[in-house]
């Protein structure tokens, strides 16, 4: 998805770090309780030091919704997160994304047009009333609204198992759920790993390729697969390979391996622990002093965990330590620019979701909250 970010004035692009810190601090002090700065775990340290709250995408959106005093919510994350915050906050609150180019490549792998096309194909070959659409939190407001309209639900990496249990029942041998099939988008790996957790196997799953007719699948598969997984992925988490874990264990035989469920299944199979960003943070906190922990997730979080737990060694499993290129876009110059704009009475980079989309997306989000 193309988003156009205004080029910053030279004042911000040439400023020294100390100057930017001074401007941000002064603006924040001036705005006081009117301002809430949210920082996703993957953000740069120069941004996170100003965050009033840290968390994952949905956790931060809930914090925004609970902070009714804040007139301005500056979301240091990516576009879909700011959309979710706008959906969940009140009409008198304004959500701001410091850099409009901070998107999510995974979220962009599924758009409303291709999902609607897939839905129409499924409706032509199977009982669409028994198909439950499930979208990962890492998706646009339009897709959240789509699942809201069609009886589906949003999930996060921490509650995907509970959501799929609600949708399909307790697994292939469990009780009945809301339907017989799930169309899961945009991340195939989270869907696949959660399916295996519930007792499904490869024969119960199929990958829908949106670039091919009928997703590249025959009618029999479209009718029989319990989980239809959209061919999307996280560019950072897909980098991790079993060889990275082998190399870590060769160097640290007693080390602990913790990975995110957006990693591919062959990585998840050989890890010691698997869980969401918040799970990874707790796993590091719970590890005994002296532990060496190899983590499969974004490098800014890994480095921060290492810095904040000096009695442990936390390293990235990927030696090339690839950051999330879109999360990386928000920096101190952009934060200073939007905050000084607010002080001057100008709201820059406001993120808004239209009323109808917000209504149905809220249905999907609230359905998730009621499910788990």
N, C-alpha and C positions, 0 to 999 in steps of 0.2 A: 504494500500500500504506500502510495507516495504522499508525503506530508511536506509542506513547505515551511521551513523555519527561517524567520527573518535573521539576516546577518547581524551580529552584535555590533554596536558602536565600538570604535577603536578604543574608547576609554576602558572597556572591559577586556578586550582582547590583548591589550598591551600592559594591563595592570600587573603589578607584582603580587604574589600570594598574600603578603602582609596587608597590602591595600585592599584586596578583595575581602579578606577576613574582617578588616575594619568596617568596610561598607556593609557587609552582611550583618555583622553584629549590631551596628547602629540602626539599620533598618528593622531588624528583629526587635530590638528594644523599643523603637518607636511604635511599632505595630502592636506589641504586647499580646494580650489575650485574643486580639482579633485574628491572629495568625497561628496556624498549626502547620509545622513542617514534618512530613512523613518521609522516612528513608527506608527503601527496600534493602534487604540484607546484601544485595549484590552491588550496591553503590560504592563509589570511591570514598575513601576516608575524608577527603576535603569537603565532601557533601555530608557524609554521615555525622560529622562532628556538630552539625547544626540541627540535626533531626530531633524533634520533640518525642518521637516514637520510632522504633525500629520494628520490622516484622516482615512477614510474607505478604503477598498481594491482597488476599482477602482479609487477613488480620488487620492490616492497615486501613482498609476500607471500613471495617467495622469500628475501628478507633475513630475514624473521621465521622462516622454516623453518630457516635456517642458523644462527640465533642460539639454540642450544638452552640456553644459560646463562640467558636471560631467562625469568623466571617469569611476568611480566606484559608483554603487548604492547599498548600503547595506540596504536590506529590512528586517526590524524587524517585521515579521508577520508570515505567513505560506507559504507552498510550492506553492499553486495555485496562491497566490498573487505575488510571485517572478516570476512565469511563465508569468503572465500577464504583469508585468513590462518588462520582456525580450522581449515579443512580441511587445510592444509599444515603446520601446527605440530604439535608433539608433544602427547601426552595430559596432560603435566604443565604445559603452558603455557595461560594464560588470555588471551583476546583481548578488548579493551575498546574500545568506541566512545564517545567522550565525550558525544555528543548523538545519541540514538536517532532523532531527526527528520532526521538527515543521510542522506537517501536519494538516489536517482538517478531523475529523471523518465523518462529513457530506459529504464533497467532495468525500471521499473514498467509500461512499455508492452507488455511480453510477460510473461504469467504462465503458470504450469504448466497451468491449466485450458484456456486458449485455445490454447496450443501443442498440448496433447494432442488437442483437438478438430480442429485443423488436420491433425494427423498421421492421425487416423481418416478424415478426408475424403480425404486423399491416398491412403491405403491402399485406399479404395473405387474409385479411378479409375485408379491406376497401380501399377506394381510397387514397393511400398514398400521392398523389399530393395535397390533401386537409388537410393534417396533418402538422402542423407547430411545429418543435421542438424548445423548449425554455429552455436554461440552465441558472441557477442562476450563478452569478459571482463566487460563491463558488463551483467551479468545475475545473477539470484538463484542460490543454490546449487541450488535445485530444478531450474532449467533446465540447469545444468551436469550435474546427475545424469541428467536426461532424455537429453541427448545421449550421455552415457557409456553408458547402457543400450542405446541404439539405434545403436551403432557410430559415433557422431559425435565431435565434437572442439570444444574451445574455441579461440578465436583472440584475438589482440590487434591493435591498429592497426598494430603494427610487423611482425607475422608473418602477416597475413591472406592475403597473396599465396601464401606457402608453404603455408598450410593449405588454401586453395582448390585449389592445384595438386595437393596430396595427394588431395583429395576428388574432383576432376573430371579430373585429368590436366593436361597443359600447355596448356589452352585448347581452343577448338573444333577446332583442327587438330593438337593434341598427342596424347600417348599416353593410355592408359587410366588412370583413377583408381579410387577406391573405389566410385564410382557414376556415374549419368548426370545426377542432379539434386542440387541443394543447397537445403535450406530454411534460410535465413540469418536470424537474429534476434539482438537486437531492432532494430539500426540499419540501415535500408535504404541509407543513403548510403555507409557503409563497404563494404557488399556490392557496391553498384553500381560504385563507383570501383575496387574491386579487380577486379571482372569486366571492366571496360574495360581495365585493365592487362593482363589475360590474353588480350585479343583478342576478347572477347564484345562484342556490340552490343545495342542496345535490344530487338531482336527476340528475343534470347536470355533476356531478363529479364522478370519480371512481379512486381507488388507485391501481396502478400497483405494484404488489409484484414480484420483480425480481427473487425470489427464487422458484416461482411456475410456472408451465406451463401456457403459455398465460397470465402471470401476475396474475393468479388466477381469471381471468374474462372470461365470456362467450362471444361468438361472438356478440350477440345482444348489449351487453354493450360496447364492443370495437367499434362498429359502431355508437352508439348513444351518448356516453359521450362527452361533449364539452371539458372537461378538464380531461386528464389522468394524474394523479399525482403520481410521483415516490414515493415509500415507503422509504423516507429518512427523516432525521431530524437533528437538532442541539441538541447535548446532553446537552448543558447548557440551551437553551431556552425551551426545552421540559420539564425541571424540574418544571417550574412555573405552578401553579395550581390556579383555582378560590378560593380555600380555603386560599391561601396566600393573595389574594386581600381582602377577607373577614376579615382576621386577621388584615391587615394593616388598613382597614377602621374602625374596632372596636377600634383600638388604636388612630387613627388620623381621626376623622370624617370629617374634612375639608381638608384632604390630597388629593393630586393629584396622580393618577396612570397612568404611562406611560410605555408601553411595546413594545417590538420589534415584527414585524410581523412573525418572525420565531417561536413565541409561538403558542400553539395550539388554535384552534378557540374558544373554550369555555373560554379561558383566554382573548382573544382579545375582545370578546363580552362584557365583564364586565369591561374593562379598560376605563379610561377617554380619553386617547390619544394613538394612535398606530403609530409607524413610525420607520424609519431606525435609525442607530446609530447617524448620523448627526441630524436627527429630534429630537432624545432624548436630545442631547446636546443643541439644540436650545430651546426645551421645558423647560429645567431647567433654561436656561439663561433668558427666557421670564417670568418665574413665578415670582410673586411679592415677595419682601423681607419678610422673616418670613415663607415662604411656607415649607411644608413638602411634599416631593415627593418620592413616592415608585416606583422604577424602576425595570422592568423585562428585564435585560440583564446582560452581564458578569460583575463580581464583580470588576475587576480592573478599568473599566470605572466608575462604580458607586462610588467607593471610591474616584477616582480622581475628579469627579464632586462635591462630598461633600467637599473635601479639597479646591477646587478652587472657591467655592461659599459659603463663610463663613456666609453670611446673610440668607442662606437657609439650610435645613436639607434634605439630599439625602440618602435614604436607599435602600438596596436590598429587594425585596419582598420575596426572598427565605432566611429563617433564617439560612440555612446551607451554604450560600454564596459560592456556587460551582464555582471555576474558570474554564476557558477553559484549559484543561490539555495540549493541544498542543500549544496554544498561550503562555502558561506559560513556555515553554521550553527555549525560548531565554532569556538569562540572561547576566549579565555583564561579566562573564568569557568568554562566546562565542563571545560576541561583541569585547572584547579586543583581543582575539585570531585572529579573521579575520582582524581587523584593523592593528595589528602589522605585520601580514602577508603581507598586502599591502605595508606597509612601507619598508619591507624587499624585496619587489618585487615578492611576492608569492600570487597569487589569490586563496584563499581557499573557497570551497563551492560555486563555480560559478553555476548558474542555466541557462541552455540553452534549447531552444525549437527548434527542427529541422525546416528547412526552409519550408517544405510543410505544416506541422502542423501550424506553425506560420502564414503562408499566409492565410489559411482558418479561423483560429481563429481571425485574424485581420479583415477579412470580417464580421464575426459575431459581433465583437465589434464595428466596424464602422457602421454596419447596426443599431445597438442599438443607436449610437450617432445620426444617421440620422433620427431615428424613434422618439426620444424623445427630 
